[in-house]
Amino acid sequence: MLALSAAGRLPDFLATLPAPLVCALADDWLHQARPDQLPPADTGTARTESWTTWAVIGGRGSGKTRTGAEWVDALARGDPAFTPEPVGRIALVGETHLDVRDVMVEGPSGLLNLPARGRARPRWSPSLRRLAWDNGAVALAFSAEEPDALRGPQFGAAWCDEAAKWRRPEAAFDMLQFGLRLGARPRNLVTTTPRPVPLIRRLLADPRTVVSRARTHDNARHLAPDFLELVVGRYAGTRLGRQELDGELIADRDDALWDRAALEAGRVAAAPELARIVVAVDPPATSGARSDACGIVAAGRAGARAYVLADASLSRASPQAWAGAALALYHRLGADALVVEVNQGGEMAAAVLAQCDPAVPVTPVRAMRGKYLRAEPVSLLYAQGLVHHVGPFPALEDELCDFGPDGLSSGASPDRLDALVWAVTHLLLDGAREPRIRRL
């Protein structure tokens, strides 16, 4: 099939098939599903044989519910592509009983609305909270709000939906594990949009968890165009969008100088008329595969406020490449100066910029204090609502919210943050009083 597609003859091949077979292919889940919607194949390797939890981490509308419903239905029917024999008892666990019914069972992508494929649909008994297949397999519904209800019953598989928003996530999930004791290899499927709650962190760190990831945009052909344009377009790149649309696990560091809620509160769609614009450059001391990134951040000033306009930082770029990027941003924004740190090779940086475009004014700055001490006054300006981001800057904001007294938790150099600090310092703090901490 792949060879035919690659050769461009797939439509001709499909035209030779009987119409019923073409219709069957259109409804076949293995034919329709994306790779992230199919469970890890048991290939005989330690990784694929030892997994106990399949975590499908995805954005809103990315197809998580359809993935869960197809998996449960395949297990219950004994589909050989998913299981060697039918799984007789399956747990369906949602945030509440209503969520199980309205999403997992009766929802548009739920178990009762899967393509019939010539087979009898399972029978739903709301009073019993039980779904039954003709072969005797059953799925029982549970609310994560009632962990004790999972005491006693036993299962061969479980589907946990939106576990990141359960009110008692660890209690419910742990109690479920005691009941997963039927069959040779009982397993969980967890479908959720991520949140940095302890249960999700624990599952993602567990070597017995296999993770599939999906973005909302991956399922675009099944979503309304207006949703993609208005919702996806509006929130793309923001913390909320990265979590709810891209399925990223976004967490704040407790001792960080910045927090995401404050960044979101200060975000604006456009900057006002600016009195001055600068492009700040934090150049790497060396070039090559192991060199730090080059931080390149532009910001402008309007009154007593600063507006972050662009992040053009580059990773492992040659001096000519990052100088070209900084100069291009300078000219695009009509900036007034390049602010360049001249510690650790920065003298060379100023020389490279002068060689590329001698007409551009370069303001050298030298670090006399550590990164944290330089960043702290700028973070206070953010806390006072005096610095705004014009649109989202995901990579820059990740550095800000992961920067504490010992630097970034990854140990990497905070080059984007450094460039931002130089830009805002030049615009609001040089020659001015530093912001005061007001204690009540």
C-alpha positions in Angstrom: 0.0 0.0 0.0 2.8 2.4 0.9 4.7 1.6 -2.3 1.5 2.3 -4.4 1.0 5.6 -2.6 4.6 6.7 -3.1 4.3 5.9 -6.7 1.2 8.0 -7.0 -1.0 5.1 -8.1 -3.0 4.7 -4.9 -6.2 6.3 -6.3 -6.0 4.0 -9.4 -5.5 1.0 -7.1 -8.5 2.0 -4.9 -10.6 2.3 -8.1 -10.1 -1.4 -8.8 -11.5 -2.5 -5.4 -15.2 -3.3 -4.9 -17.2 -0.5 -3.4 -18.0 -2.3 -0.2 -14.3 -2.9 0.4 -13.5 0.7 -0.2 -16.2 1.7 2.3 -14.8 -0.8 4.8 -11.3 0.8 4.4 -12.8 4.2 5.1 -14.2 3.0 8.4 -11.2 0.9 9.4 -9.5 2.3 12.4 -6.0 0.9 11.6 -6.4 2.6 8.2 -7.6 5.9 9.6 -5.6 6.4 12.8 -2.5 8.5 13.1 0.5 6.7 14.6 0.0 8.4 18.0 -3.5 7.0 18.1 -2.4 3.4 18.0 -0.9 1.5 21.1 2.7 0.4 21.2 3.1 -2.8 19.1 4.3 -5.8 21.0 7.5 -6.3 19.0 9.1 -8.6 21.5 11.4 -5.9 22.8 11.6 -5.1 26.5 10.1 -1.7 26.0 7.0 -2.8 24.2 6.4 -5.9 26.3 6.9 -4.3 29.7 4.6 -1.3 29.5 1.6 -1.1 31.8 0.3 2.4 31.0 -0.2 4.0 27.7 -0.4 7.8 28.2 -2.0 9.7 25.3 -1.1 13.3 26.0 -2.8 15.7 23.6 -4.5 19.0 23.0 -8.2 19.8 22.9 -9.8 18.1 19.9 -6.7 16.1 19.1 -8.6 12.8 18.9 -7.9 11.5 22.4 -11.5 10.3 23.1 -11.6 8.5 19.8 -8.3 6.8 20.6 -9.6 5.6 23.9 -13.0 4.4 22.6 -11.4 2.5 19.7 -8.9 0.8 22.1 -11.5 -0.3 24.5 -13.8 -1.6 21.7 -10.9 -3.5 20.1 -10.0 -5.1 23.5 -13.6 -6.1 24.2 -14.1 -7.6 20.8 -10.8 -9.4 20.8 -9.4 -7.6 17.7 -6.2 -9.5 17.0 -4.4 -6.3 16.0 -4.8 -5.1 19.6 -5.1 -8.2 21.8 -4.7 -12.0 21.5 -8.1 -12.6 23.1 -11.0 -10.5 24.3 -10.6 -8.6 27.6 -13.7 -9.6 29.5 -13.8 -6.7 32.1 -12.8 -3.1 31.5 -12.9 -0.1 33.8 -14.0 3.3 32.4 -12.9 6.0 34.8 -13.8 9.7 34.2 -13.8 12.8 36.4 -17.5 12.2 37.2 -20.1 9.7 36.2 -21.6 12.3 33.9 -18.2 12.7 32.2 -18.0 8.9 31.6 -21.5 8.9 30.1 -21.4 12.1 28.1 -17.9 11.8 26.8 -16.6 8.3 26.9 -19.8 6.4 26.2 -22.4 8.6 24.5 -20.1 11.4 23.2 -19.6 12.1 19.5 -16.3 10.1 19.6 -17.5 7.8 22.4 -18.0 4.0 22.4 -21.6 4.1 21.2 -20.8 6.3 18.2 -17.9 4.4 16.7 -18.5 3.2 13.1 -20.7 0.0 13.2 -18.5 -1.8 10.7 -21.2 -4.4 10.3 -21.2 -5.4 13.9 -23.7 -5.0 16.7 -23.0 -2.0 19.0 -22.5 -2.6 22.7 -25.5 -2.1 24.9 -25.4 0.7 27.5 -27.3 0.3 30.7 -27.3 3.7 32.4 -28.7 2.5 35.7 -26.1 -0.2 36.0 -23.4 2.0 34.5 -22.4 -0.9 32.3 -21.6 -1.4 28.7 -22.0 -4.9 27.3 -20.8 -6.6 24.1 -22.5 -9.6 22.5 -19.5 -11.8 23.3 -20.0 -11.2 27.1 -17.3 -8.5 27.6 -18.4 -5.6 29.8 -17.0 -2.2 30.6 -18.0 -0.6 34.0 -18.2 3.1 34.6 -16.5 4.8 37.6 -16.1 8.3 38.9 -12.7 9.4 40.0 -14.5 11.4 42.8 -15.3 8.0 44.4 -12.0 6.1 44.7 -13.5 3.6 47.1 -16.0 2.4 44.5 -12.9 0.8 42.8 -12.3 -1.4 45.8 -13.4 -5.0 45.0 -14.0 -5.0 41.3 -11.3 -6.5 39.1 -10.4 -5.8 35.5 -8.1 -6.7 32.6 -7.8 -3.2 31.3 -8.8 0.4 32.2 -9.4 3.6 30.3 -8.8 6.8 32.4 -10.0 10.0 30.7 -8.8 13.5 31.5 -6.9 12.2 34.6 -5.1 15.6 34.9 -8.3 17.3 36.0 -9.5 14.6 38.4 -10.2 16.1 41.9 -8.6 13.1 43.7 -6.3 11.8 41.0 -3.7 9.8 42.9 -6.3 8.1 45.2 -8.5 7.1 42.3 -5.6 5.9 40.0 -3.9 4.0 42.8 -7.1 2.2 43.8 -7.7 1.3 40.2 -4.3 -0.4 40.0 -5.2 -2.9 42.8 -8.1 -4.0 40.6 -6.1 -4.5 37.4 -5.4 -8.2 38.0 -7.2 -10.1 35.3 -5.4 -11.7 32.4 -1.8 -12.1 31.6 -1.0 -8.4 31.0 -3.6 -5.9 32.4 -3.0 -2.4 31.2 -4.1 1.3 31.6 -4.8 3.8 28.9 -4.7 7.4 30.2 -6.0 10.1 27.8 -5.6 13.6 29.0 -4.7 17.2 28.2 -1.7 17.7 30.6 -1.4 19.7 33.7 1.6 19.7 36.1 -0.2 17.6 38.8 1.7 14.9 40.7 -0.1 12.0 39.0 0.8 13.1 35.5 4.4 13.8 36.5 4.6 10.4 38.1 3.2 8.6 35.0 5.5 10.4 32.6 8.5 9.5 34.7 7.6 5.9 35.1 9.7 3.6 32.7 6.6 1.4 32.3 4.7 4.2 30.7 4.7 4.6 27.0 3.7 8.2 25.9 2.0 9.3 22.7 1.6 13.0 22.0 -0.8 14.9 19.7 -1.6 18.5 19.0 -5.0 20.0 18.2 -3.7 20.9 14.8 -2.9 17.2 14.1 -6.7 16.6 14.0 -7.5 19.7 11.9 -9.5 17.8 9.2 -12.1 16.8 11.9 -12.4 20.3 13.4 -14.5 23.3 12.4 -12.5 25.9 10.4 -13.7 28.7 12.6 -12.3 26.9 15.7 -8.9 26.6 14.1 -8.9 30.2 13.0 -10.3 31.9 16.1 -9.3 29.6 19.0 -6.1 28.0 17.7 -5.0 31.3 16.1 -5.6 33.3 19.2 -4.0 31.1 21.8 -1.1 29.5 19.8 2.2 30.0 21.6 0.7 31.2 24.9 1.0 29.1 28.1 -2.7 28.2 27.8 -2.4 27.3 24.1 0.7 25.2 24.6 -1.1 23.2 27.3 -4.6 23.0 25.9 -3.7 22.9 22.1 -0.2 21.4 21.9 -0.5 19.1 24.9 2.7 20.3 26.5 3.2 19.9 30.3 4.0 23.5 31.4 5.2 23.9 35.0 6.4 26.8 37.0 9.5 26.6 39.1 8.7 27.6 42.7 11.8 29.8 43.1 11.8 31.4 39.6 12.1 35.1 39.2 9.2 35.1 36.8 5.9 33.3 36.7 3.7 32.5 33.8 0.5 34.0 35.2 2.2 37.4 35.4 3.5 37.1 31.9 0.1 36.2 30.6 -1.5 39.1 32.4 1.0 41.5 30.9 0.7 40.2 27.3 -0.6 42.7 24.7 -1.5 42.3 21.0 0.3 45.4 19.9 2.7 48.0 21.2 1.9 51.7 21.4 4.0 54.3 19.8 7.6 53.8 21.1 10.1 56.4 22.0 13.1 54.1 21.6 13.7 50.6 20.3 16.8 48.5 21.0 18.0 45.1 19.9 20.0 43.4 22.7 22.6 40.7 21.9 24.1 38.2 24.3 26.8 36.7 22.1 28.3 33.3 22.8 32.0 33.2 23.9 32.7 30.6 21.2 31.2 29.2 18.0 30.7 25.6 17.2 28.5 22.6 18.0 29.0 23.0 21.8 28.7 26.8 22.0 25.9 28.5 23.9 23.0 30.1 22.0 23.1 33.7 21.0 20.4 35.7 22.7 18.8 38.3 20.4 15.8 40.2 21.9 14.2 43.5 20.8 12.3 45.8 23.1 10.9 49.3 23.0 10.0 52.0 25.5 6.8 54.0 25.8 6.8 56.3 28.8 7.7 54.2 31.9 6.9 50.9 30.3 8.9 48.5 28.1 7.5 46.3 25.4 9.2 43.1 24.3 8.9 43.0 20.5 10.8 40.0 19.2 13.0 37.1 20.1 15.4 36.2 17.2 17.8 34.1 19.3 19.9 31.5 17.5 21.4 28.2 18.7 25.0 27.3 17.8 25.3 29.9 15.0 28.4 31.3 13.5 29.3 34.9 14.3 28.3 35.9 10.8 24.9 34.2 11.2 23.9 35.7 14.6 25.3 39.1 13.5 23.2 39.0 10.4 20.1 38.0 12.4 20.6 40.9 14.9 21.2 43.4 12.1 18.2 42.2 10.2 16.0 42.6 13.3 17.5 46.1 13.9 16.6 47.2 10.4 13.1 45.6 10.4 12.1 47.4 13.5 13.8 50.6 12.8 15.7 50.3 16.0 17.9 53.0 17.6 20.8 50.9 18.8 22.3 47.4 19.3 23.0 46.7 23.0 25.8 44.1 23.1 27.3 42.4 26.1 31.1 42.6 25.8 32.1 40.0 28.5 33.7 36.8 27.3 34.4 37.5 23.7 31.9 40.3 23.4 34.6 42.7 22.1 34.8 40.3 19.1 31.0 40.5 18.8 31.1 44.3 18.5 33.8 44.0 15.9 31.8 41.5 13.9 28.7 43.7 13.9 30.8 46.7 12.9 32.3 44.7 10.0 28.8 43.7 8.8 27.2 47.1 9.0 29.5 49.9 10.4 26.6 52.4 10.2 24.7 50.7 13.0 25.3 52.2 16.5 26.5 49.6 19.0 26.2 50.3 22.8 28.5 47.9 24.7 27.5 46.8 28.1 29.6 44.9 30.6 28.3 42.5 33.3 29.7 43.5 36.7 27.3 41.3 38.6 26.0 37.8 38.3 23.1 36.8 36.1 20.6 36.5 38.9 21.5 39.9 40.4 21.2 41.5 37.0 17.8 39.8 36.3 16.2 40.6 39.6 15.5 44.3 39.1 14.0 43.5 35.7 11.7 40.8 37.2 10.5 43.4 39.7 9.5 45.6 36.8 7.5 42.8 35.4 5.8 42.3 38.8 4.9 46.0 38.8 3.2 45.6 35.4 5.8 47.8 33.6 7.0 45.2 31.0 4.7 43.7 28.4 5.2 41.0 25.8 3.8 41.8 22.4 2.5 38.4 21.6 3.9 35.0 22.8 7.6 34.1 23.0 7.5 30.5 24.1 11.2 29.8 24.3 12.1 33.0 26.0 9.2 32.6 28.5 10.3 29.1 29.3 13.7 30.5 30.3 12.2 33.2 32.4 10.0 30.8 34.3 12.8 28.3 34.8 15.4 30.7 36.1 16.2 30.7 39.8 19.1 31.4 42.1 21.1 28.5 40.6 20.3 29.4 37.0 18.2 27.2 34.7 17.2 23.8 36.1 18.6 22.2 32.9 22.0 23.8 33.6 22.0 25.5 30.2 23.0 29.1 29.7 20.0 31.5 29.8 21.0 33.4 26.7 17.5 34.7 25.7 16.9 35.9 29.3 20.3 37.7 29.3 19.5 39.5 26.1 16.1 40.5 27.5 17.6 41.8 30.7 20.1 43.9 28.8 17.3 45.4 26.6 15.0 46.3 29.5 17.8 47.5 31.7 19.0 49.8 28.9 15.4 51.1 28.4 14.1 51.5 31.9 16.9 51.2 34.5 20.1 52.7 33.1 20.3 56.3 34.5 17.1 55.6 36.5 16.3 54.4 39.9 15.8 50.7 40.3 12.3 49.6 41.2 11.6 49.4 44.9 10.1 46.4 46.7 7.0 47.6 48.5 6.4 45.6 51.7 3.0 45.9 53.3 
